[in-house]
């Protein structure tokens, strides 16, 4: 055999060996950040933002586009101008409402082993949500569709570092709009057993979501009313506006005692002031107004304070993510949420158009900003690209690696006589090595983090295997993960009941386009 | 013209426009981290590591391979075993020596505008050092050589976010060994005017370096003796061993009142215990032994505590970087250095074989660990690849972007009436936008970070320009930066004196191979 052939055979063999290896995932476990949150503003500075928000709510108010919501606010003492639809709130109303928000609650999953705690120093990582497009490096970029939506749910189920789901990743736009929410929810329930998400796109859709979640978890209405079983995200139309689908979502989710994450869409320089302080004052005012509505409807209903403040590129108007401004906003958002004792949501975001080095470093910057700020819910944790316009399979895996690193970083070091290892150091002595030391042999299998994606081989080994970079390795990993996917168990009676519900609601016309 | 031709012309035009744009660098300014350091261990836990280190030094000791160094230690009261060459230190000796280390000093550059402060919350970012190979994505990987060494110095000079130099990046192995240190130092002096670095590879080389630095800065010997004008790094041969070149370096640099960064090479599981606590106790013991030598030779001479603890992959023995263990070690290293009030060095490191997403996220993890741990000197700040075996041009630019983001993140937010922007929010009102607001127009030009490398355009614009990913953009940027490089002014008399010195020393045979 020629030397070159032998090398090629050997390279293929190594590659196959590598592919036979287990995919190295950390076990399922909700991470808890044991370190103090990073607080980059003083308590006085946080108070200044808080007071500015209260002045905005008192003096300017929020335009509330749903009459029912204006009535609810008015009933609680807010000052409603029916001409401009603007609602002004005195600080007593806002602070009274915020006093009933639960600081911590359990978000129940279909599989109780996948329940997560929202609040305190707990963190839960969610997939990308709301992306209209989807891509992988082989098939390229394409509009969101049901097949890719389903495959990304399979990945979300398979990745232990994904703790909860999020909105469409990507949106299955090949499913007719009137039934899309139900078809998508059915797939989410069937393909995953982690905690669910439902969009709040109209009152009817929210009610359909609530009923499907009740069926999925096999609950009585009374028990659903006691247990937070899914969540939605409501983005305000910044500045200072809440539209009808958002308000329906807040109202109906609160009535059902389910979770709303109120997330103002405050991009500094566009929908928010060009200063971070101003953008955060606006974010805080809008979040308080939205959260107050839920508490007025049902005091004690579960909420999450969503921070999404970033900035736009002032030359193009394009949104930017993972910037210094984003890091600061994510950390300050956490300070504000803690001021009100509300669980906090932030995101792993980037503005790259490819799952490349930019997507990785902007993502890493976002993750550090979010998690050092004690984010409880990290939405878009895996798979987001292009400022949210695309869900990327390779980015799913790149992000999973970064989040696994953070989850391991959150495991506190043990410092005691055994770990300080003075006896092992004495035995090995100057100039020795620890490879064969009993102290090492007792611990080496679980001593260190084992990566899912990173390749630590020598350049020569890596080159002999084809010089496969991280993005192409991520491609192989997600394909293998899909091939190895196993659907979670689902009681046939529940599947049948869900099917019957969807059939009935489809016959009724689903949810009309509005 | 055909539609396709027009599109191509338009794409080329946009590309040229993009290339004509300024390279967006932040201005030269030494960053200062205004936020509290992240302390993941309690004061008691740090004390446990400290006490374990003192026990290691008292009971086991360090093998000191240079007789002169053993004599110096013995003169200060250490217990020397000439048979095993092991030196044991009682804690009084170590703590007494550490008491004279300056907590903060100025590292002077040839250009005084490029002086940096070492200590406190100041940070300085250095290039990669010590890489035997070099690569770019067009020409591939090749042995280190003088042309690439010189080009990387030009990049170091051009990048404002690089504050100080480091060792060979890459090593110019085409320059004969006896004169390599002088030829390399001359190029460093000629091509850059930032604070210099010199390897400590033998006594003669250290003395040559000191003299060349004195000439470069145009100092009298007395003034050189007062001003820290360059630094070296001494890596211990872990575990618990210091070889002759390292000891010469510590001794001669201390005599000249120049800076040594003592950095134990404690890879957990190989040259250090498999537990992070044990690896850090060993790191700390070795650092204390090395730093004590400098203080015995010359109390008050400037030092930097170097942390380099990471772990190896226990299946292959390959070093790993940017891992959860690395992040923790970098942060705990900072806690230990602050315990002794010594400036702290850490690194931006990764184990990737390409300037890809892995190199970016492992680098980002390292940077966050290092900088939240209040690293004063970040070596390998730009350009490191392959666990240090290769200096990468594209990684230079990727890292520069990440460090620019961190430097901007370190600029504290101003929270006052003007930035809280209540009047602007009132003027814009619900549903408006801030693009044209006077509050925005007054501030938009400098409001946000402008990236060097990140591309925030829409997918469609990006695709029309050829879908150039971050690594390929980095390639273009470094080439353009080299094309636009301008050498810093150098007094011809100094250049002549340096030339004469090198000629004389070359005639004498340079520094013999040892």
Interface residues (C-beta under 8 A of the other chain):
Chain A: X34 X35 X36 X38 X39 X40 X41 X45 X48 X49 X52 X55 X56 X59 X60 X61 X62 X63 X86 X141 X237 X239 X240 X241 X268 X269 X270 X271 X272 X273 X274 X275 X276 X277 X278 X281 X282 X311 X312 X313 X314 X316 X317 X318 X319 X320 X322 X323 X324 X325 X327 X328 X332 X351 X352 X353 X354 X355 X356 X357 X358 X359 X360 X361 X362 X363 X364 X365 X368 X372 X386 X387 X389 X390 X398 X401 X402 X405 X406 X408 X409 X411 X412 X413 X414 X415 X416 X418 X419 X420 X421 X422 X424 X425 X426 X428 X429 X430 X431 X432 X433 X434 X435 X437 X439 X440 X443 X444 X445 X447 X448 X449 X450 X451 X453 X454 X455 X456 X457 X458 X459 X462 X463 X467 X469 X470 X471 X474
Chain B: X34 X35 X36 X38 X39 X40 X41 X45 X48 X49 X52 X55 X56 X59 X60 X61 X62 X63 X84 X86 X141 X237 X239 X240 X241 X268 X269 X270 X271 X272 X273 X274 X275 X276 X277 X278 X281 X282 X311 X312 X313 X314 X316 X317 X318 X319 X320 X322 X323 X324 X325 X327 X328 X332 X351 X352 X353 X354 X355 X356 X357 X358 X359 X360 X361 X362 X363 X364 X365 X368 X372 X386 X387 X389 X390 X398 X401 X402 X405 X406 X408 X409 X411 X412 X413 X414 X415 X416 X418 X419 X420 X421 X422 X424 X425 X426 X428 X429 X430 X431 X432 X433 X434 X435 X437 X439 X440 X443 X444 X445 X447 X448 X449 X450 X451 X453 X454 X455 X456 X457 X458 X459 X462 X463 X467 X469 X470 X471 X474
